[in-house]
C-alpha cells in the first residue's frame, strides 16, 4: 500500500513541476490564459493592439464593462453584443490600446480582427520560445529545474527509507 502512495505522490509532484516548467518557459500569454481559465467565467482574455504588436491582458467582467490595466493605468472597456467570443474554452476579446473604451467588433463567424494575423503571431511566439538567450537567464532556469529535481529525488528517497523503517518497526526487528 505504501508503494502505491509513493507512486501517486511522485506522479503528483511531477505533474506540478511540469506545469511550473510550462509556465516558466511559455511566458505571459500562457499565464494569462490559465488565470482566465481558473476564474471560471469571471475574467476575459483580451488581446490588445499596441504600437509594437499584439499583447495579452486579463480583464475582470463587471456587467457590460471590462476592467483591466495597461501600462499600470486602469482602463474600462465597454462590451457590446458580439464583441466577446468563446475560444479555446475561455472568453476572448480584442481591443485597441489607443482607443480602449470599446472592444473591436468582430463580424459574424470571425474569430479575430482583420489586421490580426494568427500565423505571424504564432511565428512570433515560436521565435520567442526558440530565441538564443543573451542575458544568461537560461542558466538560472536550468539551475532552478535542477534544484527542484534534486528536491523531488530527496522526497522520493525519504519516502522509500521511511517505508522500509516503518516495515521493520512493525515486524519487531528494531
C-alpha atoms as one frame of an Amber mdcrd trajectory, in Angstrom:
protein
   0.000   0.000   0.000   2.865   2.366   0.796   4.301   1.843  -2.680   1.030
   2.977  -4.250   1.024   6.147  -2.156   4.660   6.809  -3.068   3.924   6.406
  -6.771   0.854   8.658  -6.572   2.706  11.382  -4.662   5.630  11.178  -7.086
   3.298  11.467 -10.066   1.500  14.432  -8.491   4.766  16.249  -7.749   5.991
  15.539 -11.290   2.739  16.913 -12.705   3.080  20.154 -10.729   6.765  20.534
 -11.652   5.863  20.049 -15.318   3.139  22.682 -15.065   5.565  25.064 -13.378
   8.080  24.445 -16.175   5.467  25.223 -18.823   4.615  28.479 -17.089   8.281
  29.445 -16.799   9.007  28.702 -20.453   5.741  29.725 -22.127   5.653  33.320
 -20.954   2.883  35.698 -20.030   0.211  34.606 -22.515   0.080  31.082 -21.068
  -0.160  32.501 -17.553  -2.935  34.884 -18.590  -4.806  32.044 -20.258  -4.588
  29.954 -17.087  -5.750  32.876 -14.935  -8.814  33.300 -17.139  -9.457  29.555
 -17.229  -9.207  29.261 -13.440 -11.539  32.240 -12.896 -14.469  30.141 -14.220
 -16.037  32.917 -16.306 -15.274  35.910 -14.087 -12.419  37.146 -16.302 -11.804
  37.636 -20.028  -8.624  37.155 -22.041  -8.008  40.343 -24.033  -5.634  40.725
 -26.941  -4.603  44.361 -27.025  -3.247  46.016 -30.152  -0.211  48.038 -29.084
   2.156  50.062 -31.292   4.594  47.123 -31.034   2.139  44.349 -31.819  -0.488
  42.313 -30.006  -0.206  41.671 -26.275  -2.402  39.604 -23.948  -4.203  41.002
 -20.894  -6.614  39.705 -18.281  -9.784  41.742 -17.757 -12.340  41.424 -14.986
 -16.006  41.247 -16.032 -18.451  43.631 -14.424 -21.860  43.677 -16.154 -21.274
  45.364 -19.560 -17.704  46.567 -18.924 -14.251  45.041 -18.631 -11.737  46.413
 -16.125  -8.068  45.885 -16.925  -4.709  47.638 -16.719  -2.314  48.769 -19.418
   0.989  50.459 -18.557  -0.067  50.446 -14.890  -3.136  52.587 -15.501  -6.618
  51.162 -15.053  -8.855  51.060 -18.116 -12.559  50.390 -18.558 -13.788  48.897
 -21.832 -17.439  48.760 -22.818 -18.601  45.445 -24.242 -21.249  45.345 -26.947
 -23.070  42.239 -28.168 -20.786  40.054 -30.256 -17.505  41.687 -29.214 -16.527
  38.858 -26.866 -16.341  35.357 -28.292 -15.550  31.997 -26.737 -12.277  30.500
 -27.947 -10.308  27.538 -26.515 -12.610  27.351 -23.521 -12.302  30.986 -22.387
 -13.984  34.289 -23.171 -11.768  36.103 -25.640 -11.826  39.677 -26.935  -9.772
  42.183 -28.886  -9.151  45.820 -28.000  -7.090  48.681 -29.423  -4.923  50.229
 -26.683  -5.100  53.636 -28.398  -8.913  53.563 -28.091  -9.509  51.224 -25.147
 -13.064  52.320 -24.360 -14.717  49.855 -26.791 -13.795  46.319 -27.870 -13.004
  45.725 -31.538 -16.183  44.490 -33.212 -15.949  41.126 -34.964 -18.067  40.158
 -37.935 -20.282  37.064 -37.767 -18.183  33.913 -37.914 -14.916  35.817 -37.444
 -12.551  34.652 -34.695 -10.142  37.598 -34.872  -9.927  41.100 -36.422  -8.791
  41.528 -39.992  -5.424  43.063 -39.018  -4.635  40.274 -36.518  -2.589  37.638
 -38.337  -2.582  34.402 -36.326   0.199  32.913 -38.456   2.524  35.839 -37.709
   1.502  35.757 -34.046   2.269  32.047 -33.949   5.644  32.649 -35.626   6.432
  35.390 -33.091   5.640  33.003 -30.263   7.819  30.289 -31.795  10.701  32.718
 -32.292  10.345  33.932 -28.708  10.468  30.380 -27.402  13.481  29.377 -29.517
  15.486  32.601 -29.435  19.055  32.412 -28.192  19.441  33.764 -24.685  21.722
  36.768 -24.367  21.286  37.568 -20.682  22.100  34.209 -19.122  18.605  33.756
 -17.682  18.508  30.327 -19.311  21.188  29.213 -16.855  19.022  30.408 -13.978
  16.071  28.384 -15.277  18.282  25.308 -15.603  19.548  25.762 -12.054  16.006
  26.119 -10.698  14.927  22.981 -12.536  17.941  21.063 -11.234  17.231  22.162
  -7.669  13.572  21.156  -7.999  14.571  17.766  -9.400  17.041  17.275  -6.531
  14.329  18.125  -4.011  11.987  15.679  -5.743  14.674  12.978  -5.585  15.222
  13.620  -1.873  11.484  13.421  -1.207  11.210  10.091  -3.042  14.255   8.693
  -1.231  12.801   9.771   2.130   9.518   8.037   1.314  11.355   4.851   0.395
  13.557   4.929   3.515  10.654   5.727   5.819   8.558   2.935   4.352  11.396
   0.433   4.943  11.938   1.677   8.501   8.222   1.526   9.250   8.090  -2.028
   7.860  10.987  -3.029  10.138   9.401  -1.471  13.212   6.067  -3.163  12.542
   7.852  -6.506  12.154   9.524  -6.010  15.538  13.104  -6.054  14.224  14.035
  -2.723  15.804
